[in-house]
Amino acid sequence: MKKWMSCILIVFSWTMNAQEEALFDNATADYNEGKYEAAAKKYEEILQNGKHSAALYFNLGNANYKLNRIAPSIYYYEKALLLDPNDPEIKNNLAFARNMTLDDVEALPQAGLTRFLGRLTGLMTFDQWAYYAIVCQPEAAGFYHQLRIPVPFASCPAFRLYTV
C-alpha cells in the first residue's frame, strides 16, 4: 500500500511540475509578444503555487520593468540575485532599474566584517555551499576525533558514523 501511495505521489508531483513548466513557457511567450501584464500574472501564479527560481524572479522583474513598475521590478531582481548571486544579467537589469528610481537613495556604507562576510558568502550559491558543507563535514568530524578534542556535536549519531 505504501508503495502505491508513493508512486501516486511521485506521478502527481511530476505532472504538477510539467504544468508549471507549461505555464512558465506560456508566460514567456506572452512576454515575447509584448503582453507584459498577462506574463506578469502567469509568473505570479507560478509563485503562488510555491515554485521559486532565479529565472522566474528575473522574468517577473523584466515584466514589471516593461510595465513601468520600477519598485516591484527591483524587488524581484533582488530576489533573483539572492538565488543566483553570480548572474551578470540580473545584476545589469537591477542596476538599470535602480537608475530609473526618482529618489536617489544611497546605500549605507557597510562595516568591514559585514563587507567581508558578504563577499565570502557571495562566492558560491546556496546549493554550492550546501554541497561544500556535506563534503567537508566528514573530514572535520574525523579531524576532531583524531585530536581527541571534545566537540559539542559528539553525541550526534551522524558524528559517530564518521568517526568509527
N, C-alpha and C positions, 0 to 999 in steps of 0.2 A: 504494500500500500504506500509506503514511504517513497519507494522508487517511482511509482506512478505520479505521486504528487510532485516530486522534484522534477520529473520530466515535463509535466504540465507547466510548472512554474518556469522552467527554462525556455520552453517554446513560447509561452506568453510574453516573457521578457524580451525574447528575440523579436517577436512581432511588434512589440511596442517600440523597440529600438528602430526597427525598419520604418515604422510610421513617423517617428521623429526625424529620421533622415529624409523621408519624402517631404515632410513639412519644411525642413531646412532647405531642401532643393527648390521647393516652390517659392519660398521666401526670397531665395537668391535670384530666382528667375524674375520675380516681381521687382526686385531692386534693379536688375539689369535692364528692365523695360521702363524704368522710371516711376514705378508705382511704390514710392517710398513709404507711404502711410500703410499700405497693405503689407509690405515687407516687415515693417516695424511691428505690426500687430502679430504677424506669424512668429517672428522671433520671440516676442514677449510670451506668446502661447507656449512655445517650447520651454521657456524659463519657468512658467507656471507649472509645467509638467515635471519639473525637478531636474532637468538636464542643464548642465553648465559646461562651457568650454571657452577657451580663449577666442576661437573663431566665431562663436555665437555672440559673445560680447563685442567683439570687434565689428562684426557686421551690423549689430544693433546700434553701435556708436556711429557707424557710417550712415545708416538710415536716418538717425536723429540729426546728424550734421547736415544732411541734404535737406531736411525739413526745417532747417534753421533753428533747431532746438539745441543750443550750444551746451547748456548745463547738463542735460541728460547724456549728451554725446561724450562729454568729459568724464562723467561718472562711469559709463560703460567702457570707455577706453582704459580708465584706471583699473577697472575690474579685470579686463583682458590682460593688462600688464602684470597684475598680480599672479595670474595663472601662467603667463609666458613672459618672464621679465627680459628675455634677450631678443624679442622680436623687434626689428627695426621699423617695420611698418606701423606697429602700434605706437611706438614712440614718436614717429613722424606725425601721424594723424593727431595724437594727443597734443603735440606742440602747435599744430595748426589750429586746433580747437581752442587751446588756451590763448592764442593770439587773437581770436575772434571775440573774446570777452570784452565787455565795455569797461569794466573796472580793471585797473592794473593792480592786481593783488600779488604781492611778492611773498614768496615762501619764507618762513622764519629760518634763520641760519641754524644748522644742526651742530651739536657739540661733537667733539672728536670721537667719543665712544659710539655715539649713535651713527655717525657717518661711517665708521669702521664696520660696525655690525651690519649696516645697510649694504655696504659693498660686499661683505663676506657672504651674506645670505643671498645676494643677487647673482652670485657666481653660477648657481645651479637652480633649476626649477624645483618645486616641491617634490615632485616624483623622483628626481635625481637625488635629492637629499635623503629621501626615504630609502632608496636603494643603497646609498652610501652607508646609512646607519645599519641596515640589515647585514651588509657585507662586513663592516668593521666591528660589529658588536661581538662576534665570537673571538676575534683576536684580542679585544680589550678584556673580555672575561678571562681568557687563558693567561694574559699578561698579569692580571691582578692575582690570579691563583698561584702562579709561579713565584711571585714575590711574597706571598703569604700576607698580603695586605688585607685587612678586613674591609669589606665594601658593603655599603648599605643594601645592595640588592642581592646579597649572597644567599638569602633564603628563597629567592625566586627559583621556581622549577626550571626555567629556561637556563639560568646560570649554572645549575648543577649539571644539565645536559652537556654544556660546553666544556666543563672542567673535569669531566670524568677521565 
